[in-house]
Amino acid sequence: MTAQSQKPCRTVDRSHVTAEPFISTFEPLLTPGDAARYLKVHPKTVTRLAREDSLPSLRIGKHYRFRQSDLTAWVESGVNSGRQSPSAGAIHDGNSLEIPRRIPQSCSGSKKPDIWVYRWRQLLPDGSRVQRKKNIRSVLQFSTESSAKRAVENLRTEINEVETQVGELRLRDLWGHFQAHELRDPDVDRSPTTIKMYLSNFKLHIVPRWGEMYLSEIKAVEVERWLRAMSLAPSTKAKLKHHLSSVFSHAIRHELYDKLNPIASVRQGSKRVSIPDILTLAEMCRIVAGIDLMIVRTAVLVAAVTGLRRSEIRGLKWSDVDVEKLWLSLHRGRVRNLQTKLKTEASRRGRAHLRRAGRKPRGVAEA
C-alpha cells in the first residue's frame, strides 16, 4: 500500500477585492385594500380574483399580498390583448360575454325569428358575480352583429353604472351625490346656516379622513376612535356624526348602499364639558350699566330678561314686539348675516318680556 501524497494548499490573496454594498430589491407588498385602490375595484373583487388564480398574488397563510409591478403588468396584458380589466372599470370577462349572441329559435320548434341575447356577469355587494342575460330584439330588426352591439350600448352603460354604485362607491363620491340630490332639496328645507355647516364639516374634517374609503370599509369603531381623538367640543363632534350618518342614510335611500347605517351605532354625545356660569341680578345690572351704545344695551337686556339665543335676538323686529301684552313673537333667526330658522318648537311659541325691556330706544329703525 502506498501513501497518498497531499497537495500543498494554495493561498489566495484577496486584499485587492472590494466588497460591493448589498442593495435590496424587495418591493413592498400591497394588501387587498391597497390593490383594490390601485385597480379601482372593490377589495372583495381583488380577493376573489386572487383565490381563482386570475390575479398574480402571494399567499401568506390565509392572507393574500400583491406586488404593484405584477398588477401593472397584469393590467397591461389585459389591455394589449383587447380584454377589459377591473382597472378600466369593466364588468365583463372580455370575451363573447360582451357581444350579443344570436340565439336560433327554430331548434325549439318555434317559428319565431332568431333573437339577440346580451349576457354579462353582475357584481353583487359581497364581491361575487352571477350570470345575467337580457333578450335584445330579433334579427329582423338587427340583421348584423355590429348593429346589435350598437343597440346595447345604453344597456351596457346602465350595467356599468350599477356595478360602480355597488362595488366602487367612495365616501367622496357619495358626498357629491348628496350635494346634488339632497343638501339643498326644498322638500328637506335645510336653512342656509345648516347647509354652510355641512359644507364646512365635510371640507375640513370628514372628506380628508374618509373621502377615499369605500362605504363598506367605514366602521363604527373606527369612527368612534376618530371622534375621540379630535380636540373639538362634544356638540361639534355630535354634528360630525350626524352629518356622516345623513349621507349614509341618503345612500341607503337611493339604493347606493344595501347595508345598515354603520354610523347609527357610533357613541358620541353632545353634553357640555363644563356648566356655564349663571349671572346674578347684581352682576347683570353692572354689565348693562357699563354699556353706552343703546342698541347693544337693549340686546343684552333682552337676553338677560328673556333668555333668548343670540341668533334669535338678532332676528327680532319691532313688529314682533307686543308692548301691550308684554310678548315677543319669534319668527326667524340671524347668523352671520344669514336668516335662519328657529331651532326648537319652544322658540316658535314666543316669550314673555318685561315692560322695561319692551320700550323702543330712540333712533332705532325697523330692522
ZAMARGU-4260 file (C-alpha; in steps of 0.2 Angstrom, whole numbers, plus 5000, padded with zeros to 4 digits):
<rodrens>
0) 5000/5000/5000 | 5007/5017/4995 | 5003/5033/5005 | 4993/5046/4995 | 5003/5062/4993
5) 4994/5078/4999 | 4995/5093/4988 | 5000/5109/4996 | 4986/5122/4999 | 4987/5137/4989
10) 4984/5154/4997 | 4974/5167/4988 | 4977/5185/4991 | 4960/5194/4992 | 4966/5210/4999
15) 4963/5219/4982 | 4945/5213/4981 | 4932/5226/4987 | 4915/5221/4993 | 4901/5229/4984
20) 4887/5235/4995 | 4871/5224/4996 | 4856/5233/4988 | 4839/5226/4992 | 4827/5225/4978
25) 4812/5220/4989 | 4796/5228/4983 | 4784/5232/4996 | 4768/5221/4996 | 4751/5228/4995
30) 4736/5222/5005 | 4719/5218/4996 | 4713/5235/5000 | 4729/5244/4993 | 4727/5233/4977
35) 4709/5237/4976 | 4713/5256/4977 | 4726/5254/4963 | 4714/5244/4952 | 4699/5255/4956
40) 4689/5240/4961 | 4681/5233/4977 | 4693/5224/4989 | 4682/5208/4988 | 4684/5208/4969
45) 4703/5208/4972 | 4702/5193/4984 | 4691/5183/4973 | 4702/5185/4958 | 4717/5180/4968
50) 4708/5165/4975 | 4704/5160/4957 | 4722/5162/4952 | 4716/5176/4939 | 4726/5189/4948
55) 4745/5187/4952 | 4747/5186/4971 | 4757/5179/4985 | 4748/5168/4998 | 4755/5171/5016
60) 4745/5160/5027 | 4727/5164/5025 | 4731/5181/5018 | 4734/5187/5000 | 4748/5200/4996
65) 4752/5209/4979 | 4766/5217/4970 | 4762/5233/4961 | 4773/5229/4947 | 4763/5212/4945
70) 4747/5222/4945 | 4753/5234/4932 | 4759/5220/4920 | 4743/5211/4923 | 4733/5227/4918
75) 4744/5230/4903 | 4742/5212/4897 | 4723/5214/4898 | 4723/5230/4888 | 4735/5223/4875
80) 4725/5208/4872 | 4709/5218/4869 | 4702/5212/4886 | 4695/5225/4899 | 4702/5223/4916
85) 4694/5229/4933 | 4706/5244/4932 | 4697/5250/4917 | 4680/5249/4925 | 4674/5234/4916
90) 4661/5222/4922 | 4663/5209/4909 | 4676/5195/4906 | 4682/5202/4890 | 4676/5188/4879
95) 4660/5183/4870 | 4650/5189/4885 | 4652/5207/4879 | 4645/5203/4862 | 4626/5200/4859
100) 4623/5182/4854 | 4611/5176/4840 | 4600/5163/4848 | 4591/5152/4834 | 4573/5149/4838
105) 4570/5135/4825 | 4579/5122/4836 | 4565/5123/4849 | 4551/5120/4835 | 4546/5139/4836
110) 4543/5148/4820 | 4548/5165/4828 | 4563/5174/4821 | 4580/5172/4829 | 4584/5184/4843
115) 4600/5193/4850 | 4604/5189/4869 | 4616/5200/4879 | 4625/5191/4893 | 4635/5198/4907
120) 4642/5194/4924 | 4634/5206/4938 | 4644/5211/4953 | 4635/5208/4970 | 4638/5218/4985
125) 4648/5204/4993 | 4660/5203/4979 | 4653/5188/4970 | 4646/5188/4952 | 4631/5180/4945
130) 4627/5177/4927 | 4614/5188/4919 | 4606/5189/4902 | 4593/5200/4893 | 4584/5197/4876
135) 4588/5212/4864 | 4577/5210/4849 | 4575/5199/4834 | 4587/5198/4819 | 4574/5205/4808
140) 4577/5222/4817 | 4596/5220/4819 | 4602/5210/4804 | 4621/5211/4809 | 4631/5209/4824
145) 4638/5227/4824 | 4620/5234/4823 | 4615/5223/4838 | 4631/5229/4848 | 4626/5247/4845
150) 4609/5244/4851 | 4615/5238/4868 | 4627/5252/4871 | 4614/5261/4883 | 4611/5244/4892
155) 4630/5242/4895 | 4631/5259/4902 | 4617/5256/4914 | 4625/5239/4919 | 4642/5248/4922
160) 4634/5262/4932 | 4625/5249/4944 | 4641/5240/4947 | 4651/5256/4951 | 4637/5261/4963
165) 4638/5244/4972 | 4656/5240/4972 | 4666/5255/4970 | 4657/5270/4978 | 4668/5280/4989
170) 4663/5292/5003 | 4669/5307/4992 | 4658/5301/4978 | 4643/5299/4990 | 4646/5317/4996
175) 4645/5323/4979 | 4629/5314/4976 | 4622/5320/4992 | 4625/5338/4987 | 4617/5336/4970
180) 4601/5327/4976 | 4598/5332/4994 | 4608/5345/5003 | 4598/5359/4995 | 4582/5350/4992
185) 4567/5362/4996 | 4557/5347/5002 | 4571/5344/5016 | 4571/5363/5019 | 4588/5365/5027
190) 4592/5383/5032 | 4607/5392/5024 | 4617/5390/5040 | 4614/5372/5041 | 4620/5370/5023
195) 4635/5380/5027 | 4639/5369/5042 | 4638/5353/5031 | 4650/5361/5018 | 4662/5366/5031
200) 4662/5350/5041 | 4664/5339/5026 | 4678/5350/5018 | 4688/5352/5035 | 4685/5335/5044
205) 4676/5321/5035 | 4682/5321/5017 | 4701/5322/5022 | 4699/5307/5034 | 4686/5296/5025
210) 4684/5303/5007 | 4695/5290/4998 | 4687/5275/5008 | 4674/5263/5001 | 4657/5264/5011
215) 4659/5246/5016 | 4676/5250/5024 | 4670/5263/5036 | 4666/5255/5053 | 4658/5262/5068
220) 4673/5258/5080 | 4685/5267/5068 | 4673/5282/5068 | 4672/5282/5087 | 4691/5282/5088
225) 4692/5297/5076 | 4680/5307/5085 | 4688/5304/5102 | 4705/5309/5096 | 4698/5326/5090
230) 4701/5341/5101 | 4683/5348/5097 | 4668/5352/5108 | 4656/5337/5111 | 4642/5347/5102
235) 4654/5349/5087 | 4658/5330/5087 | 4640/5326/5088 | 4637/5337/5072 | 4650/5327/5063
240) 4642/5311/5067 | 4625/5317/5062 | 4632/5324/5045 | 4641/5307/5042 | 4625/5297/5046
245) 4615/5308/5035 | 4625/5304/5019 | 4624/5285/5023 | 4605/5286/5025 | 4605/5295/5009
250) 4615/5281/5001 | 4603/5268/5008 | 4588/5278/5002 | 4595/5280/4984 | 4600/5261/4984
255) 4618/5265/4983 | 4622/5255/4999 | 4612/5240/5004 | 4618/5238/5022 | 4614/5245/5039
260) 4620/5263/5043 | 4636/5260/5052 | 4636/5277/5060 | 4620/5273/5069 | 4629/5263/5082
265) 4643/5277/5085 | 4643/5283/5103 | 4645/5302/5103 | 4636/5313/5115 | 4634/5332/5115
270) 4634/5335/5133 | 4644/5350/5139 | 4661/5348/5146 | 4658/5362/5159 | 4642/5370/5166
275) 4641/5389/5161 | 4641/5401/5175 | 4624/5410/5179 | 4625/5428/5182 | 4617/5436/5197
280) 4605/5451/5196 | 4618/5462/5203 | 4631/5456/5190 | 4619/5458/5176 | 4615/5476/5182
285) 4633/5481/5182 | 4636/5474/5164 | 4621/5483/5157 | 4626/5499/5166 | 4643/5498/5158
290) 4636/5498/5140 | 4635/5515/5132 | 4628/5510/5115 | 4609/5509/5116 | 4606/5496/5103
295) 4619/5484/5111 | 4612/5488/5128 | 4595/5484/5123 | 4600/5467/5115 | 4609/5462/5131
300) 4594/5467/5142 | 4583/5457/5131 | 4594/5442/5133 | 4595/5444/5152 | 4576/5446/5154
305) 4570/5433/5141 | 4585/5420/5139 | 4584/5421/5120 | 4598/5414/5110 | 4609/5427/5101
310) 4603/5422/5084 | 4585/5424/5090 | 4589/5442/5097 | 4597/5446/5080 | 4582/5441/5071
315) 4570/5451/5081 | 4560/5465/5073 | 4549/5479/5081 | 4534/5471/5073 | 4537/5455/5083
320) 4536/5465/5100 | 4519/5467/5108 | 4521/5480/5121 | 4503/5479/5127 | 4503/5461/5130
325) 4522/5460/5135 | 4525/5447/5122 | 4539/5443/5109 | 4534/5433/5094 | 4549/5424/5087
330) 4548/5420/5068 | 4567/5420/5062 | 4585/5420/5067 | 4600/5428/5060 | 4618/5420/5060
335) 4632/5428/5051 | 4620/5440/5041 | 4610/5424/5035 | 4592/5422/5040 | 4589/5405/5048
340) 4575/5396/5056 | 4572/5394/5074 | 4579/5378/5082 | 4565/5372/5093 | 4546/5372/5094
345) 4548/5381/5111 | 4556/5396/5102 | 4542/5397/5089 | 4529/5399/5103 | 4537/5416/5108
350) 4542/5423/5125 | 4535/5435/5138 | 4545/5451/5142 | 4546/5465/5155 | 4539/5482/5151
355) 4556/5489/5154 | 4564/5478/5140 | 4549/5482/5128 | 4552/5501/5127 | 4559/5506/5110
360) 4575/5515/5110 | 4577/5532/5101 | 4585/5532/5084 | 4582/5513/5081 | 4574/5510/5064
365) 4564/5494/5059 | 4576/5480/5055
</rodrens>
